[in-house]
């Protein structure tokens, strides 16, 4: 990957990481519900994920995706189908809400892995 393309990808990744989205919403929700210390494993996992995307770009996985366009498209649409399946399961799941029951705290390792 050329240095200019890598710089462009890194800039886009930086803008994406700082823009409001699901990850920032989850981060804010964790800070509000559990405080600053409870969000550190989640934040570390977010940063590691962003670093993995940058490493993937550096190693040329974008080039591989261009060369094997059909396989990349199949994997992409399988991912879309899986996300739609998860959304359907969440939408149709029974709701059991008790106002007096608060969620229990989880270990930092468990928060990092999920």
N, C-alpha and C positions, 0 to 999 in steps of 0.2 A: 504494500500500500504506500502510495506516495505521501510525503510529509504534509503536503497541503491538504490532501483528503483526510489524513488522520487528524489534523488540526481542526478541520471542519466538523468531523465526527465528534471530537472532544468538545467543541463549542456547542454543538447541538445537544450532546449529552448533558452538559452543564446547564443549559437553558431548561431542558426537560426535567432535570433533577430539582431545579429551583422553582419550577412553575407549579401552581396548585393542581393537584390530581389525587388519585386514590391513595398513593403512598403518603403524601403530605397530610391528607385527611386522617389516615390511620395514625400517623405520627402525632398529630394534634390531639386526637381522641385518647391515645395512650398517655400523653402528658397530662391531660385534664383528669383522666380517671385514676392514674397511678402515681403521678408526680414525675419529677425529672429523672430520678434514678431508675424508675421502671422502664423508661424509654431507651436507655443506653444500649441494651442488647438489640432492640429493634433497629435503632439507628445504625449500629455496626453492621447488621445484616443488610440494610439498604445500601450502605457504602460498599460493602463487599460485592453485592450484586452489580452495582454500577461499575466497579473495577473489573469484574468478570466480562461485562459487555465490552469495555474498552480493550481488554486483552484479546477478546475474540476478534475484534476489528483489526488489531495489530497483527494477529496471527493469520489473517487472510480468510477468515470464514465467510466474509462477504464475497470473495472471489469464488470460493467453493459453491456458495449458493447460486452465483451467476452461472457457473458451469453445469450444475445439476439442477436446472430450473424446475423440471418436472417433479423431482423428489422434494425439492424445497416447497413447491406449491402444495403437494400432497400433505406434507407435514404441517404446513401452515393451516390448511383447511381442516385437518384432523384436530388441530388445536382449537380452532373456532368451534367445531362440533362439540368438543369436550367442554369448552366454556359455556356453550348453550345448554348442554346437559346439566352442568352444575347449577346454572341459573334456574333451570326448570325444577331441579330438586329443591333448591332453596325456596322458590316461589310456591311450590305445592306442599312444602313441609308443614306439619301442624305447629301452631304457635302455642307455647306454654309460658306465659309471662306471669311472674309473681313479683309484685312491687317491693316486697320486703326482702327478697333474695338478691344479694349483690354478687357479682362474679368473684370467684376466688382468685387470689393472686397466683401467678405461675412462677416457676423458677426462671432465672435469667437465661439459662441454656434452652429451655423450652420456648421462651419468647424469641430467642435468636433463630431457632430452627423453624418456627412457624411464622 
